[in-house]
Amino acid sequence: MTTDQIFALSMPLITAAMVWVVGMFIRRPWTENRADRVLQPSPIKREGLLDRLELLNAEIEGKAHLARQQLRQLKKSPPT
């Protein structure tokens, strides 16, 4: 192997080492406050959630009614 080939093959390792250096020494994760990193879920309004659930329930009931109607029609139709 030539020197150029060795250098080219070592480039991914060099890149990984540089990423590690940036992650460990420039960003310094041990000095970050843990509470800053934890994402808090946005507060959900109970009324909005209940309205959305009622809409979904009505949609499901409507589709179930249509499915029952189609089943009745299929039962009434003669077999082919």
PyMOL commands that place a pseudoatom at each C-alpha (Angstrom):
pseudoatom trace, name=CA, resn=MET, resi=1, chain=A, elem=C, hetatm=0, pos=[0.000, 0.000, 0.000]
pseudoatom trace, name=CA, resn=THR, resi=2, chain=A, elem=C, hetatm=0, pos=[1.190, 3.425, -0.776]
pseudoatom trace, name=CA, resn=THR, resi=3, chain=A, elem=C, hetatm=0, pos=[1.162, 6.311, 1.638]
pseudoatom trace, name=CA, resn=ASP, resi=4, chain=A, elem=C, hetatm=0, pos=[-1.674, 7.963, -0.254]
pseudoatom trace, name=CA, resn=GLN, resi=5, chain=A, elem=C, hetatm=0, pos=[-3.827, 4.848, 0.037]
pseudoatom trace, name=CA, resn=ILE, resi=6, chain=A, elem=C, hetatm=0, pos=[-3.193, 4.579, 3.774]
pseudoatom trace, name=CA, resn=PHE, resi=7, chain=A, elem=C, hetatm=0, pos=[-4.052, 8.245, 4.193]
pseudoatom trace, name=CA, resn=ALA, resi=8, chain=A, elem=C, hetatm=0, pos=[-7.273, 7.831, 2.154]
pseudoatom trace, name=CA, resn=LEU, resi=9, chain=A, elem=C, hetatm=0, pos=[-8.357, 4.791, 4.150]
pseudoatom trace, name=CA, resn=SER, resi=10, chain=A, elem=C, hetatm=0, pos=[-7.724, 6.562, 7.457]
pseudoatom trace, name=CA, resn=MET, resi=11, chain=A, elem=C, hetatm=0, pos=[-9.932, 9.558, 6.604]
pseudoatom trace, name=CA, resn=PRO, resi=12, chain=A, elem=C, hetatm=0, pos=[-13.166, 8.026, 8.051]
pseudoatom trace, name=CA, resn=LEU, resi=13, chain=A, elem=C, hetatm=0, pos=[-11.344, 7.357, 11.322]
pseudoatom trace, name=CA, resn=ILE, resi=14, chain=A, elem=C, hetatm=0, pos=[-9.997, 10.888, 11.404]
pseudoatom trace, name=CA, resn=THR, resi=15, chain=A, elem=C, hetatm=0, pos=[-13.478, 12.268, 10.736]
pseudoatom trace, name=CA, resn=ALA, resi=16, chain=A, elem=C, hetatm=0, pos=[-14.965, 10.149, 13.532]
pseudoatom trace, name=CA, resn=ALA, resi=17, chain=A, elem=C, hetatm=0, pos=[-12.250, 11.335, 15.921]
pseudoatom trace, name=CA, resn=MET, resi=18, chain=A, elem=C, hetatm=0, pos=[-12.947, 14.969, 15.047]
pseudoatom trace, name=CA, resn=VAL, resi=19, chain=A, elem=C, hetatm=0, pos=[-16.677, 14.492, 15.677]
pseudoatom trace, name=CA, resn=TRP, resi=20, chain=A, elem=C, hetatm=0, pos=[-15.872, 12.916, 19.055]
pseudoatom trace, name=CA, resn=VAL, resi=21, chain=A, elem=C, hetatm=0, pos=[-13.588, 15.819, 19.988]
pseudoatom trace, name=CA, resn=VAL, resi=22, chain=A, elem=C, hetatm=0, pos=[-16.281, 18.353, 19.108]
pseudoatom trace, name=CA, resn=GLY, resi=23, chain=A, elem=C, hetatm=0, pos=[-18.902, 16.381, 21.032]
pseudoatom trace, name=CA, resn=MET, resi=24, chain=A, elem=C, hetatm=0, pos=[-16.817, 15.944, 24.156]
pseudoatom trace, name=CA, resn=PHE, resi=25, chain=A, elem=C, hetatm=0, pos=[-14.717, 19.064, 24.502]
pseudoatom trace, name=CA, resn=ILE, resi=26, chain=A, elem=C, hetatm=0, pos=[-16.407, 21.878, 22.659]
pseudoatom trace, name=CA, resn=ARG, resi=27, chain=A, elem=C, hetatm=0, pos=[-19.998, 21.067, 23.581]
pseudoatom trace, name=CA, resn=ARG, resi=28, chain=A, elem=C, hetatm=0, pos=[-19.068, 19.745, 27.074]
pseudoatom trace, name=CA, resn=PRO, resi=29, chain=A, elem=C, hetatm=0, pos=[-22.178, 17.672, 27.822]
pseudoatom trace, name=CA, resn=TRP, resi=30, chain=A, elem=C, hetatm=0, pos=[-21.201, 17.185, 31.474]
pseudoatom trace, name=CA, resn=THR, resi=31, chain=A, elem=C, hetatm=0, pos=[-21.714, 20.911, 32.165]
pseudoatom trace, name=CA, resn=GLU, resi=32, chain=A, elem=C, hetatm=0, pos=[-25.215, 21.064, 30.650]
pseudoatom trace, name=CA, resn=ASN, resi=33, chain=A, elem=C, hetatm=0, pos=[-28.122, 21.135, 33.044]
pseudoatom trace, name=CA, resn=ARG, resi=34, chain=A, elem=C, hetatm=0, pos=[-30.097, 17.927, 32.698]
pseudoatom trace, name=CA, resn=ALA, resi=35, chain=A, elem=C, hetatm=0, pos=[-33.402, 19.781, 33.045]
pseudoatom trace, name=CA, resn=ASP, resi=36, chain=A, elem=C, hetatm=0, pos=[-32.562, 21.825, 29.937]
pseudoatom trace, name=CA, resn=ARG, resi=37, chain=A, elem=C, hetatm=0, pos=[-32.255, 18.699, 27.803]
pseudoatom trace, name=CA, resn=VAL, resi=38, chain=A, elem=C, hetatm=0, pos=[-35.566, 17.130, 28.852]
pseudoatom trace, name=CA, resn=LEU, resi=39, chain=A, elem=C, hetatm=0, pos=[-38.361, 18.179, 26.552]
pseudoatom trace, name=CA, resn=GLN, resi=40, chain=A, elem=C, hetatm=0, pos=[-41.601, 18.968, 28.308]
pseudoatom trace, name=CA, resn=PRO, resi=41, chain=A, elem=C, hetatm=0, pos=[-44.786, 18.009, 26.494]
pseudoatom trace, name=CA, resn=SER, resi=42, chain=A, elem=C, hetatm=0, pos=[-46.993, 20.907, 25.572]
pseudoatom trace, name=CA, resn=PRO, resi=43, chain=A, elem=C, hetatm=0, pos=[-50.038, 21.252, 27.800]
pseudoatom trace, name=CA, resn=ILE, resi=44, chain=A, elem=C, hetatm=0, pos=[-53.167, 19.822, 26.206]
pseudoatom trace, name=CA, resn=LYS, resi=45, chain=A, elem=C, hetatm=0, pos=[-56.455, 21.466, 26.902]
pseudoatom trace, name=CA, resn=ARG, resi=46, chain=A, elem=C, hetatm=0, pos=[-58.950, 18.954, 28.200]
pseudoatom trace, name=CA, resn=GLU, resi=47, chain=A, elem=C, hetatm=0, pos=[-61.900, 20.515, 26.365]
pseudoatom trace, name=CA, resn=GLY, resi=48, chain=A, elem=C, hetatm=0, pos=[-60.142, 20.427, 23.012]
pseudoatom trace, name=CA, resn=LEU, resi=49, chain=A, elem=C, hetatm=0, pos=[-59.167, 16.823, 23.557]
pseudoatom trace, name=CA, resn=LEU, resi=50, chain=A, elem=C, hetatm=0, pos=[-62.719, 15.854, 24.491]
pseudoatom trace, name=CA, resn=ASP, resi=51, chain=A, elem=C, hetatm=0, pos=[-64.109, 17.660, 21.428]
pseudoatom trace, name=CA, resn=ARG, resi=52, chain=A, elem=C, hetatm=0, pos=[-61.669, 15.826, 19.189]
pseudoatom trace, name=CA, resn=LEU, resi=53, chain=A, elem=C, hetatm=0, pos=[-62.597, 12.488, 20.757]
pseudoatom trace, name=CA, resn=GLU, resi=54, chain=A, elem=C, hetatm=0, pos=[-66.299, 13.197, 20.248]
pseudoatom trace, name=CA, resn=LEU, resi=55, chain=A, elem=C, hetatm=0, pos=[-65.698, 14.013, 16.575]
pseudoatom trace, name=CA, resn=LEU, resi=56, chain=A, elem=C, hetatm=0, pos=[-63.716, 10.833, 16.076]
pseudoatom trace, name=CA, resn=ASN, resi=57, chain=A, elem=C, hetatm=0, pos=[-66.378, 8.785, 17.857]
pseudoatom trace, name=CA, resn=ALA, resi=58, chain=A, elem=C, hetatm=0, pos=[-69.122, 10.265, 15.658]
pseudoatom trace, name=CA, resn=GLU, resi=59, chain=A, elem=C, hetatm=0, pos=[-67.076, 9.489, 12.545]
pseudoatom trace, name=CA, resn=ILE, resi=60, chain=A, elem=C, hetatm=0, pos=[-66.559, 5.897, 13.671]
pseudoatom trace, name=CA, resn=GLU, resi=61, chain=A, elem=C, hetatm=0, pos=[-70.260, 5.466, 14.438]
pseudoatom trace, name=CA, resn=GLY, resi=62, chain=A, elem=C, hetatm=0, pos=[-71.186, 6.845, 11.008]
pseudoatom trace, name=CA, resn=LYS, resi=63, chain=A, elem=C, hetatm=0, pos=[-68.845, 4.449, 9.234]
pseudoatom trace, name=CA, resn=ALA, resi=64, chain=A, elem=C, hetatm=0, pos=[-70.098, 1.525, 11.334]
pseudoatom trace, name=CA, resn=HIS, resi=65, chain=A, elem=C, hetatm=0, pos=[-73.693, 2.425, 10.364]
pseudoatom trace, name=CA, resn=LEU, resi=66, chain=A, elem=C, hetatm=0, pos=[-72.755, 2.459, 6.671]
pseudoatom trace, name=CA, resn=ALA, resi=67, chain=A, elem=C, hetatm=0, pos=[-71.011, -0.889, 7.022]
pseudoatom trace, name=CA, resn=ARG, resi=68, chain=A, elem=C, hetatm=0, pos=[-74.109, -2.406, 8.676]
pseudoatom trace, name=CA, resn=GLN, resi=69, chain=A, elem=C, hetatm=0, pos=[-76.288, -1.067, 5.829]
pseudoatom trace, name=CA, resn=GLN, resi=70, chain=A, elem=C, hetatm=0, pos=[-74.002, -2.597, 3.224]
pseudoatom trace, name=CA, resn=LEU, resi=71, chain=A, elem=C, hetatm=0, pos=[-74.057, -5.939, 5.034]
pseudoatom trace, name=CA, resn=ARG, resi=72, chain=A, elem=C, hetatm=0, pos=[-77.862, -5.892, 5.097]
pseudoatom trace, name=CA, resn=GLN, resi=73, chain=A, elem=C, hetatm=0, pos=[-77.941, -5.152, 1.358]
pseudoatom trace, name=CA, resn=LEU, resi=74, chain=A, elem=C, hetatm=0, pos=[-75.527, -7.975, 0.639]
pseudoatom trace, name=CA, resn=LYS, resi=75, chain=A, elem=C, hetatm=0, pos=[-77.613, -10.405, 2.682]
pseudoatom trace, name=CA, resn=LYS, resi=76, chain=A, elem=C, hetatm=0, pos=[-80.784, -9.387, 0.756]
pseudoatom trace, name=CA, resn=SER, resi=77, chain=A, elem=C, hetatm=0, pos=[-79.217, -9.691, -2.682]
pseudoatom trace, name=CA, resn=PRO, resi=78, chain=A, elem=C, hetatm=0, pos=[-79.403, -13.139, -4.303]
pseudoatom trace, name=CA, resn=PRO, resi=79, chain=A, elem=C, hetatm=0, pos=[-76.146, -15.077, -4.541]
pseudoatom trace, name=CA, resn=THR, resi=80, chain=A, elem=C, hetatm=0, pos=[-74.549, -15.115, -7.945]
for i in range(1, 80): cmd.bond("trace and resi %d" % i, "trace and resi %d" % (i + 1))
show_as sticks, trace
zoom trace
